Amino acid sequence: MSEVFEPVDAFDRRLVLRGDDQLARLNKAGVIEAADVHVARRVGALAAESDDLALLALAMLVRAARLGSVCLSLSEPAELREGPSITPDGWRAAVTNSALVRTGVICVEGDLFYLSRYWREEGAVVSDLLARRSGSVAAYDEARLQHALDELFVGETYSEQRQVAQASVRRLTSVITGGPGTGKTTTLARLLAALQASSVRPLRIALAAPTGKAAARMTQAIADSAAQPDFPVAYRDGLHDLSASTLHRLLGFRRESSTRFRHDRHNRLPHDVVVVDETSMVSITHMARLIESVRPDARLILVGDPHQLTSVEAGAVLQDLVSGFGPTVDSPVSELTRAFRFGDAIGRLSAAVREGDADAAWDLLCSGDEGVELIEPSDVEAIRAAIEPPSLALLVAAESGDIGASLAALESHRLLCAHREGPFGVGHWNRQIERWLLERTGREWFPYWYSGQPLIVNKNDHGLKLWNGDTGVVLRGGNAASGLHAVFADGTAAGRVLSLTRLAEVDTAHAMTVHRSQGSQFDQVTVLLPEPDSRTLTRELLYTALTRAQSRVRVITTEESLRAAVARPARRATGLAARITRALG
């Protein structure tokens, strides 16, 4: 939570125009923005609070939530060095005695300040998780379970995965973690098959993920795992009809609220097993809503990689669960460590970044290994040679009207950026790739819609059943007057064909942000790192980008930018891990 801006001029939109109090001085120093100040002053007026330190705490909490933190830590007042001198003890006393605390706007927990909503949500997650630790799983047949595990996890290859599955069977709550290619989906598919085989009655299983793209990939990955030659045929029926949905759809979307759902503590989900993939992307709000909606006797299985980017909203829930429970007795957390998927180079590079070893990461990039490649930002021709061919292949496939080839080309490569705008941003590079394609094809311009245009959905569309993060492509050969239509991947060879006139919230996606790529996999990935002083440049961002690639990754960077990324872990202020640890005694 170290973002500080530099005002462009006196009329910068991030600056308030009036006032000379603590808020105004911190705003002029670039610590808090105008929106943070206005919210604090307005809420302070409603609560009859005028103390500068109390209002500053509220403004910093608004800022914290905007940057992804759940709370504000008094032990890390680094941002306030730009402003007036504030001691933690004096600040805590002023806030604790303020009307903002008395009226329930702010909650104080030790050295942490919270907006009351996030304090309640953290508390609910802790209390619900601990309550589930004392509960009992539904009845199952132990002999059938052991037989199923023996048949589903055969040999040394599956020994680690069997241990994780066996532990998860006996828990109401399981957290299965592991890096890319460690077999999380394989473990999950076989675990679900074992649960079905050993249950005394058919189980109702729900699969969910934070985004539509992640849900579609989860569905396909489960199906692919069940189709493996060594997956016993007798156990496939239990997985045949499983289809993942978004977390919003599972909980029951309500148009009037983005934080409340149809299913809650008073209207539980009917499922016996609820599985959530890509849990690192789940915010504290959605985790609180999820846990309260799961029946007390139903299994909850959370799957993900705690080293990936966290939610775009407030919280770092998966990291906190891993840290909070740690190696405790009967911890719900199980880690898979053996990698299967990656080529050696991508795996070693990802591990070096994850472990914060910049020397090893740079050496691997410079090694000349076939699976990884370093491109200097100044080498425009090398950048073009990496990016243009897959976009051209997509255009050719789309022009022919071949749906299968187009969807395959769509998933073959993606350029991943840290920023949305600017010279290192998605907008700039989408336009640059289009200019290269115009040069290559001899065209003068691209219209608003053109064949070979990759698309990404920006907003859930419940009518079209398109979800934020879904990807598709514009194809030639539709019945529309333009001769064009859009096809979105849906796990089938034919895809979902839609009229372009029905698409409202979509963008071109030759390039996409690393955040938007979570839950996706591509055969090859090109990663563009920004300059070293970019505050979006973190270890988690680079690790997430690298692990989107299956066979090859190219990194466009300087040594300085790479080292800055590896050395800078993302930090979010939360109290969840500490509250879990305290509750466990």
C-alpha positions as CSV (number, residue, x, y, z in Angstrom):
1,M,0.0,0.0,0.0
2,S,2.8,2.4,-1.0
3,E,1.2,4.2,-4.0
4,V,2.0,7.9,-3.9
5,F,1.2,10.2,-6.9
6,E,2.9,13.4,-8.1
7,P,0.4,16.1,-8.8
8,V,0.6,17.3,-12.4
9,D,-0.5,20.9,-11.6
10,A,-2.6,22.8,-9.2
11,F,-5.8,21.7,-11.0
12,D,-4.9,18.0,-11.0
13,R,-8.2,16.0,-10.6
14,R,-6.6,14.1,-7.7
15,L,-6.2,17.3,-5.7
16,V,-8.8,19.1,-3.5
17,L,-9.1,22.8,-4.3
18,R,-9.8,24.1,-0.8
19,G,-8.6,23.5,2.8
20,D,-5.4,23.6,4.8
21,D,-6.0,20.8,7.3
22,Q,-4.2,17.5,7.7
23,L,-6.2,15.9,4.8
24,A,-5.3,18.8,2.4
25,R,-1.6,18.6,3.3
26,L,-1.4,14.9,2.7
27,N,-3.4,15.3,-0.5
28,K,-0.9,17.9,-1.8
29,A,1.9,15.5,-0.9
30,G,0.3,12.9,-3.2
31,V,-0.5,10.4,-0.4
32,I,-4.3,10.5,-0.6
33,E,-6.5,11.5,-3.5
34,A,-9.4,14.0,-3.7
35,A,-12.0,11.2,-3.6
36,D,-10.5,9.9,-0.3
37,V,-10.7,13.4,1.2
38,H,-14.2,14.1,0.1
39,V,-15.5,10.8,1.4
40,A,-13.8,11.4,4.8
41,R,-15.1,14.9,5.1
42,R,-18.6,13.9,4.2
43,V,-18.8,10.9,6.5
44,G,-17.1,13.0,9.2
45,A,-19.8,15.6,8.9
46,L,-22.6,13.0,9.2
47,A,-20.9,11.5,12.3
48,A,-20.3,15.0,13.8
49,E,-16.5,14.3,13.8
50,S,-14.1,17.2,13.1
51,D,-10.8,15.9,14.6
52,D,-8.1,16.0,11.9
53,L,-6.4,12.7,13.0
54,A,-9.7,10.8,13.0
55,L,-10.7,12.1,9.6
56,L,-7.2,11.3,8.3
57,A,-7.6,7.7,9.5
58,L,-10.9,7.5,7.6
59,A,-9.4,9.0,4.4
60,M,-6.4,6.5,4.6
61,L,-8.9,3.6,5.1
62,V,-10.8,4.7,2.0
63,R,-7.4,4.8,0.2
64,A,-6.5,1.4,1.6
65,A,-9.6,-0.3,0.3
66,R,-9.0,1.4,-3.1
67,L,-5.5,-0.2,-3.2
68,G,-6.7,-3.6,-2.1
69,S,-6.0,-3.5,1.7
70,V,-8.6,-4.5,4.2
71,C,-7.3,-2.3,7.0
72,L,-4.7,0.3,7.9
73,S,-1.7,-0.8,10.0
74,L,-0.3,1.7,12.5
75,S,3.1,0.0,12.4
76,E,3.5,1.0,8.7
77,P,2.9,4.7,8.5
78,A,5.5,5.1,5.7
79,E,3.0,7.0,3.5
80,L,2.6,9.7,6.2
81,R,6.3,10.7,6.1
82,E,5.3,13.1,3.3
83,G,3.0,14.9,5.6
84,P,2.8,16.1,9.2
85,S,4.4,14.1,12.0
86,I,2.0,11.6,13.5
87,T,2.8,9.1,16.2
88,P,1.0,5.7,16.3
89,D,0.0,6.1,19.9
90,G,-1.4,9.6,19.4
91,W,-3.2,8.5,16.3
92,R,-4.7,5.4,18.0
93,A,-5.9,7.5,20.9
94,A,-7.5,10.1,18.7
95,V,-9.3,7.5,16.6
96,T,-10.3,5.3,19.5
97,N,-12.0,8.3,21.2
98,S,-13.6,9.6,18.0
99,A,-17.2,9.7,17.0
100,L,-16.3,7.6,14.0
101,V,-15.6,4.7,16.4
102,R,-18.6,5.4,18.5
103,T,-20.9,5.4,15.5
104,G,-19.4,2.3,14.1
105,V,-17.8,3.8,11.0
106,I,-14.3,2.7,12.1
107,C,-13.3,-0.3,14.2
108,V,-10.0,-0.6,16.0
109,E,-8.3,-4.0,16.5
110,G,-4.9,-3.7,18.2
111,D,-2.7,-1.8,15.8
112,L,-5.2,-2.0,12.9
113,F,-7.9,0.4,11.8
114,Y,-10.8,-1.0,9.8
115,L,-13.8,0.3,8.0
116,S,-16.5,-1.6,9.9
117,R,-17.7,-3.6,6.9
118,Y,-14.3,-5.2,6.4
119,W,-13.8,-5.8,10.2
120,R,-17.1,-7.7,10.3
121,E,-16.3,-9.7,7.1
122,E,-12.9,-10.8,8.5
123,G,-14.5,-11.7,11.8
124,A,-17.2,-13.7,10.0
125,V,-14.7,-15.7,8.0
126,V,-12.7,-16.6,11.1
127,S,-15.7,-17.6,13.2
128,D,-17.3,-19.6,10.3
129,L,-14.0,-21.4,9.6
130,L,-13.4,-22.3,13.2
131,A,-17.0,-23.5,13.6
132,R,-16.5,-25.8,10.6
133,R,-13.4,-27.3,12.2
134,S,-15.5,-28.7,15.0
135,G,-18.2,-30.1,12.7
136,S,-18.4,-33.6,11.1
137,V,-18.4,-34.6,7.5
138,A,-21.4,-36.5,6.0
139,A,-21.3,-40.3,6.4
140,Y,-19.1,-42.2,4.0
141,D,-18.0,-45.8,3.6
142,E,-14.4,-46.1,4.7
143,A,-13.7,-49.4,2.9
144,R,-15.1,-48.0,-0.4
145,L,-13.1,-44.8,0.1
146,Q,-9.8,-46.7,0.5
147,H,-10.7,-48.9,-2.5
148,A,-11.4,-45.8,-4.6
149,L,-8.2,-44.1,-3.5
150,D,-6.2,-47.2,-4.3
151,E,-7.6,-47.3,-7.9
152,L,-7.5,-43.5,-8.5
153,F,-4.1,-42.8,-7.1
154,V,-1.8,-45.6,-8.4
155,G,2.0,-45.6,-7.9
156,E,4.6,-43.1,-6.8
157,T,3.5,-40.6,-9.3
158,Y,0.3,-39.9,-7.4
159,S,1.6,-40.4,-3.9
160,E,1.6,-36.8,-2.9
161,Q,-1.8,-36.2,-4.5
162,R,-3.3,-39.2,-2.7
163,Q,-2.1,-37.8,0.7
164,V,-3.8,-34.5,-0.1
165,A,-7.0,-36.1,-1.3
166,Q,-7.2,-38.5,1.7
167,A,-6.8,-35.6,4.1
168,S,-9.4,-33.5,2.3
169,V,-12.0,-36.3,2.4
170,R,-12.1,-36.1,6.2
171,R,-12.4,-32.3,6.5
172,L,-15.3,-30.0,6.2
173,T,-12.9,-27.3,4.9
174,S,-9.9,-28.0,2.7
175,V,-7.4,-25.6,1.2
176,I,-5.4,-27.2,-1.6
177,T,-2.5,-25.1,-2.8
178,G,0.3,-25.5,-5.3
179,G,2.1,-23.8,-8.1
180,P,1.3,-24.3,-11.8
181,G,1.6,-27.8,-13.1
182,T,1.6,-29.4,-9.6
183,G,-1.6,-31.4,-10.4
184,K,-4.2,-29.4,-8.5
185,T,-6.9,-30.2,-11.0
186,T,-5.9,-33.8,-11.3
187,T,-6.0,-34.1,-7.5
188,L,-9.4,-32.4,-7.4
189,A,-10.9,-34.6,-10.1
190,R,-9.8,-37.8,-8.5
191,L,-10.8,-36.5,-5.0
192,L,-14.3,-35.8,-6.2
193,A,-14.5,-39.2,-7.8
194,A,-13.5,-40.8,-4.5
195,L,-16.0,-38.8,-2.6
196,Q,-18.8,-39.9,-5.0
197,A,-17.7,-43.5,-4.8
198,S,-17.6,-43.6,-1.0
199,S,-20.7,-41.5,-0.2
200,V,-23.7,-43.3,1.2
201,R,-25.9,-41.2,-1.2
202,P,-25.2,-39.3,-4.5
203,L,-23.5,-36.1,-3.8
204,R,-24.5,-32.7,-5.2
205,I,-21.3,-31.0,-6.2
206,A,-20.9,-27.3,-7.2
207,L,-17.8,-26.1,-9.0
208,A,-17.1,-22.3,-9.1
209,A,-14.4,-19.8,-10.0
210,P,-14.1,-16.0,-9.7
211,T,-14.4,-15.3,-13.4
212,G,-16.2,-16.8,-16.4
213,K,-12.9,-17.7,-18.1
214,A,-11.6,-19.4,-15.0
215,A,-14.9,-21.3,-14.6
216,A,-14.8,-22.5,-18.3
217,R,-11.2,-23.6,-17.9
218,M,-12.0,-25.4,-14.7
219,T,-14.9,-27.3,-16.4
220,Q,-12.6,-28.3,-19.3
221,A,-9.7,-29.3,-17.0
222,I,-11.9,-31.6,-14.9
223,A,-13.2,-33.2,-18.0
224,D,-9.7,-33.6,-19.4
225,S,-8.5,-35.1,-16.1
226,A,-11.3,-37.7,-16.2
227,A,-10.5,-38.6,-19.8
228,Q,-6.9,-39.5,-19.0
229,P,-6.1,-43.1,-19.9
230,D,-5.1,-44.0,-16.3
231,F,-8.4,-42.6,-14.9
232,P,-10.5,-45.6,-14.1
233,V,-13.6,-45.7,-16.4
234,A,-15.8,-46.8,-13.5
235,Y,-15.3,-43.5,-11.7
236,R,-16.0,-41.2,-14.7
237,D,-19.8,-41.1,-14.4
238,G,-19.6,-39.2,-11.1
239,L,-17.8,-36.3,-12.9
240,H,-19.7,-36.5,-16.2
241,D,-22.2,-33.7,-15.6
242,L,-20.0,-31.3,-13.6
243,S,-19.9,-27.8,-14.9
244,A,-18.3,-24.8,-13.2
245,S,-20.0,-21.4,-12.8
246,T,-18.8,-18.1,-11.7
247,L,-18.9,-17.5,-8.0
248,H,-21.5,-14.8,-8.5
249,R,-23.8,-17.2,-10.3
250,L,-23.3,-19.9,-7.7
251,L,-24.2,-17.5,-4.8
252,G,-27.1,-16.1,-6.7
253,F,-26.6,-12.7,-8.4
254,R,-28.8,-9.8,-7.2
255,R,-29.1,-6.8,-9.5
256,E,-29.6,-4.4,-6.6
257,S,-26.3,-5.4,-4.8
258,S,-22.8,-6.4,-5.7
259,T,-21.9,-7.6,-2.2
260,R,-25.1,-9.5,-1.2
261,F,-26.4,-12.6,-2.8
262,R,-29.6,-14.8,-2.9
263,H,-27.8,-17.5,-1.0
264,D,-26.6,-16.5,2.5
265,R,-26.6,-17.7,6.1
266,H,-30.4,-17.9,6.0
267,N,-30.7,-19.5,2.6
268,R,-27.8,-22.0,2.2
269,L,-26.6,-23.6,-0.9
270,P,-28.1,-27.1,-1.5
271,H,-24.8,-28.7,-2.4
272,D,-22.9,-31.3,-0.4
273,V,-19.5,-30.3,-1.8
274,V,-18.6,-26.8,-3.0
275,V,-15.3,-26.3,-4.8
276,V,-13.8,-22.9,-5.7
277,D,-10.8,-22.7,-8.0
278,E,-8.4,-19.7,-8.4
279,T,-9.1,-18.8,-4.8
280,S,-6.3,-16.2,-4.8
281,M,-8.7,-14.0,-6.8
282,V,-11.4,-14.1,-4.2
283,S,-11.9,-10.9,-2.1
284,I,-12.6,-10.9,1.6
285,T,-16.2,-9.8,0.9
286,H,-16.9,-12.7,-1.5
287,M,-15.1,-15.2,0.8
288,A,-17.3,-14.1,3.7
289,R,-20.4,-14.5,1.5
290,L,-19.3,-17.9,0.2
291,I,-18.5,-19.5,3.6
292,E,-21.8,-18.3,5.2
293,S,-23.8,-19.8,2.3
294,V,-22.2,-23.3,2.5
295,R,-24.2,-25.7,4.7
296,P,-22.5,-26.5,8.0
297,D,-22.3,-30.2,7.0
298,A,-21.1,-29.6,3.4
299,R,-17.5,-29.8,2.3
300,L,-15.8,-26.6,1.2
301,I,-12.7,-27.1,-1.0
302,L,-10.6,-24.1,-1.9
303,V,-8.0,-24.5,-4.6
304,G,-5.3,-22.0,-5.7
305,D,-1.8,-20.7,-5.8
306,P,-1.1,-18.2,-2.9
307,H,1.8,-16.7,-4.8
308,Q,-0.3,-15.3,-7.6
309,L,-1.9,-11.9,-7.8
310,T,-4.6,-11.3,-5.2
311,S,-8.1,-10.1,-5.8
312,V,-8.7,-6.7,-7.6
313,E,-10.9,-5.9,-4.6
314,A,-9.8,-5.8,-1.0
315,G,-8.2,-8.8,0.6
316,A,-5.5,-11.5,0.2
317,V,-7.6,-14.3,1.5
318,L,-5.7,-17.4,0.2
319,Q,-2.4,-16.0,1.4
320,D,-3.9,-15.3,4.8
321,L,-5.4,-18.8,5.1
322,V,-2.1,-20.4,4.4
323,S,-0.2,-18.1,6.8
324,G,-2.9,-18.1,9.5
325,F,-3.3,-21.9,9.7
326,G,0.3,-22.7,8.9
327,P,1.6,-26.0,10.1
328,T,-0.9,-26.3,12.9
329,V,-2.4,-29.6,14.0
330,D,-5.2,-30.6,11.7
331,S,-4.5,-27.6,9.4
332,P,-6.9,-27.5,6.5
333,V,-4.1,-26.4,4.2
334,S,-2.4,-29.0,2.0
335,E,0.4,-28.1,-0.5
336,L,1.3,-29.9,-3.7
337,T,4.9,-29.4,-4.6
338,R,5.8,-31.8,-7.4
339,A,5.5,-30.1,-10.8
340,F,4.3,-32.0,-13.9
341,R,3.2,-29.5,-16.5
342,F,6.0,-27.1,-17.2
343,G,9.0,-27.5,-19.3
344,D,12.1,-27.3,-17.0
345,A,13.0,-23.7,-17.9
346,I,9.5,-22.1,-17.3
347,G,9.3,-24.0,-14.0
348,R,12.7,-23.0,-12.8
349,L,12.1,-19.3,-13.8
350,S,8.8,-19.2,-12.1
351,A,10.3,-20.8,-8.9
352,A,13.2,-18.2,-8.9
353,V,10.7,-15.4,-9.1
354,R,8.5,-16.9,-6.5
355,E,11.4,-17.3,-4.1
356,G,12.7,-13.8,-4.7
357,D,16.0,-14.9,-6.4
358,A,16.6,-12.2,-9.0
359,D,20.1,-13.5,-9.9
360,A,18.7,-16.9,-10.8
361,A,15.8,-15.4,-12.7
362,W,18.0,-13.2,-14.8
363,D,20.5,-16.0,-15.5
364,L,17.6,-18.3,-16.6
365,L,16.3,-15.6,-18.9
366,C,19.7,-15.1,-20.5
367,S,20.4,-18.9,-20.7
368,G,19.1,-19.4,-24.2
369,D,16.9,-22.2,-23.1
370,E,14.2,-23.1,-25.6
371,G,11.4,-22.5,-23.1
372,V,12.3,-19.0,-22.1
373,E,13.5,-16.0,-24.0
374,L,14.7,-12.5,-23.1
375,I,13.9,-9.6,-25.5
376,E,15.4,-6.2,-25.0
377,P,12.7,-3.4,-25.0
378,S,14.8,-1.5,-27.6
379,D,14.7,-4.5,-30.1
380,V,11.5,-3.6,-32.0
381,E,12.1,-6.2,-34.7
382,A,12.4,-9.0,-32.1
383,I,9.3,-7.8,-30.4
384,R,7.4,-7.8,-33.6
385,A,8.7,-11.2,-34.6
386,A,7.3,-12.6,-31.3
387,I,3.9,-10.9,-31.3
388,E,2.8,-10.5,-34.9
389,P,2.8,-14.1,-36.2
390,P,0.2,-15.5,-33.8
391,S,-2.1,-12.4,-34.4
392,L,-1.7,-12.9,-38.1
393,A,-2.6,-16.6,-37.8
394,L,-5.7,-15.7,-35.9
395,L,-6.7,-13.2,-38.6
396,V,-6.2,-15.8,-41.4
397,A,-8.2,-18.5,-39.5
398,A,-11.0,-16.0,-38.8
399,E,-11.1,-14.8,-42.4
400,S,-11.7,-18.4,-43.5
401,G,-14.6,-18.7,-41.1
402,D,-13.0,-21.8,-39.4
403,I,-14.4,-21.7,-35.8
404,G,-12.1,-24.5,-34.5
405,A,-9.0,-23.0,-35.9
406,S,-9.9,-19.5,-34.8
407,L,-10.5,-20.6,-31.2
408,A,-7.3,-22.6,-31.2
409,A,-5.4,-19.6,-32.5
410,L,-7.0,-17.4,-29.9
411,E,-5.5,-19.5,-27.1
412,S,-2.1,-20.0,-28.7
413,H,-0.5,-16.7,-27.6
414,R,-1.2,-13.6,-25.6
415,L,0.8,-10.4,-24.9
416,L,0.5,-9.6,-21.2
417,C,1.0,-6.1,-19.9
418,A,1.2,-4.6,-16.4
419,H,-0.7,-1.4,-17.3
420,R,-3.8,-0.5,-19.2
421,E,-2.6,2.8,-20.6
422,G,0.7,4.4,-21.5
423,P,3.6,3.1,-23.5
424,F,3.6,-0.2,-21.6
425,G,-0.1,-0.5,-21.6
426,V,-2.7,-2.7,-23.2
427,G,-4.3,0.2,-25.2
428,H,-1.0,1.2,-26.9
429,W,0.0,-2.4,-27.8
430,N,-3.4,-3.3,-29.2
431,R,-3.1,-0.4,-31.5
432,Q,0.5,-1.3,-32.4
433,I,-0.4,-4.9,-33.2
434,E,-3.2,-3.6,-35.4
435,R,-0.8,-1.3,-37.3
436,W,1.6,-4.2,-37.9
437,L,-1.3,-6.4,-39.2
438,L,-2.3,-3.5,-41.6
439,E,1.2,-3.4,-42.9
440,R,1.4,-7.1,-43.3
441,T,-2.0,-7.5,-45.1
442,G,-1.8,-4.3,-47.2
443,R,-5.0,-2.9,-45.8
444,E,-5.5,0.8,-45.1
445,W,-7.5,0.5,-41.9
446,F,-9.6,-1.7,-39.6
447,P,-13.2,-0.9,-39.0
448,Y,-14.7,-1.0,-35.5
449,W,-15.3,-4.8,-36.0
450,Y,-13.0,-6.8,-38.2
451,S,-12.3,-10.5,-38.7
452,G,-9.5,-11.8,-36.6
453,Q,-10.2,-9.3,-33.8
454,P,-9.8,-11.0,-30.4
455,L,-12.3,-9.9,-27.8
456,I,-12.5,-9.8,-24.0
457,V,-15.7,-9.2,-22.0
458,N,-15.4,-6.4,-19.5
459,K,-18.7,-6.8,-17.7
460,N,-21.1,-9.7,-16.8
461,D,-24.0,-9.9,-19.2
462,H,-26.5,-12.2,-17.7
463,G,-28.8,-12.1,-20.7
464,L,-26.1,-13.3,-23.1
465,K,-24.5,-15.5,-20.4
466,L,-21.2,-13.8,-21.0
467,W,-19.0,-13.2,-18.0
468,N,-16.2,-10.7,-17.2
469,G,-13.0,-12.2,-18.6
470,D,-14.6,-14.4,-21.3
471,T,-12.7,-14.3,-24.6
472,G,-13.8,-14.6,-28.2
473,V,-13.0,-13.7,-31.8
474,V,-14.7,-11.9,-34.7
475,L,-15.2,-14.3,-37.7
476,R,-16.1,-13.9,-41.3
477,G,-19.2,-15.9,-42.5
478,G,-22.1,-14.8,-40.3
479,N,-25.6,-14.0,-41.4
480,A,-25.2,-10.4,-40.4
481,A,-25.2,-7.7,-43.0
482,S,-21.5,-7.1,-42.3
483,G,-20.7,-10.8,-42.9
484,L,-19.2,-10.9,-39.4
485,H,-20.1,-12.5,-36.1
486,A,-18.5,-13.3,-32.8
487,V,-17.6,-16.7,-31.4
488,F,-16.8,-17.3,-27.8
489,A,-15.2,-20.4,-26.4
490,D,-17.7,-22.5,-24.4
491,G,-15.9,-25.9,-24.2
492,T,-17.4,-27.2,-27.4
493,A,-15.9,-27.2,-30.9
494,A,-18.7,-25.0,-32.3
495,G,-18.3,-22.3,-29.6
496,R,-21.1,-19.8,-28.9
497,V,-22.0,-17.7,-31.9
498,L,-23.4,-14.2,-31.2
499,S,-24.3,-11.2,-33.3
500,L,-21.9,-8.3,-33.0
501,T,-24.9,-6.0,-32.4
502,R,-25.5,-7.7,-29.1
503,L,-22.1,-7.0,-27.7
504,A,-21.8,-3.9,-25.5
505,E,-19.0,-4.4,-23.0
506,V,-16.1,-5.9,-24.9
507,D,-12.6,-4.7,-25.8
508,T,-9.9,-5.8,-28.3
509,A,-7.6,-8.3,-26.7
510,H,-4.4,-8.8,-28.8
511,A,-2.9,-7.7,-25.5
512,M,-4.4,-7.9,-22.0
513,T,-3.4,-7.0,-18.5
514,V,-1.8,-9.7,-16.3
515,H,-4.7,-9.3,-13.9
516,R,-7.2,-10.1,-16.6
517,S,-5.2,-13.2,-17.6
518,Q,-5.7,-14.9,-14.3
519,G,-7.6,-18.1,-14.7
520,S,-6.4,-18.4,-18.3
521,Q,-3.7,-20.5,-20.0
522,F,-2.0,-20.0,-23.3
523,D,0.5,-22.1,-25.2
524,Q,2.9,-19.2,-25.4
525,V,3.0,-15.9,-23.5
526,T,4.9,-12.7,-24.1
527,V,5.3,-10.6,-21.0
528,L,6.0,-6.8,-21.2
529,L,7.4,-5.4,-18.0
530,P,7.2,-1.6,-17.4
531,E,10.0,0.6,-16.1
532,P,11.4,-0.2,-12.7
533,D,9.6,2.6,-10.8
534,S,6.2,1.4,-11.8
535,R,4.2,0.6,-8.7
536,T,2.3,-2.2,-10.5
537,L,5.6,-4.0,-11.0
538,T,5.6,-6.7,-8.3
539,R,6.9,-10.2,-7.8
540,E,3.3,-11.6,-7.8
541,L,2.5,-9.8,-11.1
542,L,5.6,-11.3,-12.8
543,Y,5.0,-14.8,-11.4
544,T,1.4,-14.8,-12.5
545,A,2.3,-13.7,-16.0
546,L,5.0,-16.4,-16.3
547,T,2.7,-19.1,-15.1
548,R,0.1,-18.4,-17.8
549,A,2.4,-20.0,-20.4
550,Q,2.4,-23.8,-21.1
551,S,5.3,-24.3,-23.5
552,R,7.2,-21.0,-24.0
553,V,7.4,-17.6,-22.4
554,R,9.2,-14.4,-23.7
555,V,9.9,-11.5,-21.4
556,I,10.4,-8.0,-22.8
557,T,12.4,-6.3,-20.1
558,T,15.6,-4.7,-18.9
559,E,17.7,-6.3,-16.1
560,E,16.7,-3.4,-13.9
561,S,13.0,-3.9,-14.4
562,L,13.2,-7.6,-13.8
563,R,15.2,-7.2,-10.6
564,A,12.8,-4.5,-9.4
565,A,9.8,-6.9,-10.0
566,V,11.5,-9.8,-8.2
567,A,12.5,-7.7,-5.2
568,R,9.1,-6.1,-4.7
569,P,6.5,-8.4,-3.1
570,A,3.0,-7.0,-3.1
571,R,1.9,-5.9,0.3
572,R,-1.7,-5.7,1.5
573,A,-2.7,-4.8,5.0
574,T,-5.0,-7.4,6.4
575,G,-5.7,-8.9,9.8
576,L,-7.1,-12.2,8.7
577,A,-4.0,-14.3,9.3
578,A,-3.4,-12.9,12.7
579,R,-7.0,-13.3,13.8
580,I,-6.9,-17.0,12.7
581,T,-3.7,-17.5,14.6
582,R,-5.1,-15.9,17.8
583,A,-8.3,-17.8,17.5
584,L,-6.4,-21.1,17.3
585,G,-4.7,-20.2,20.6
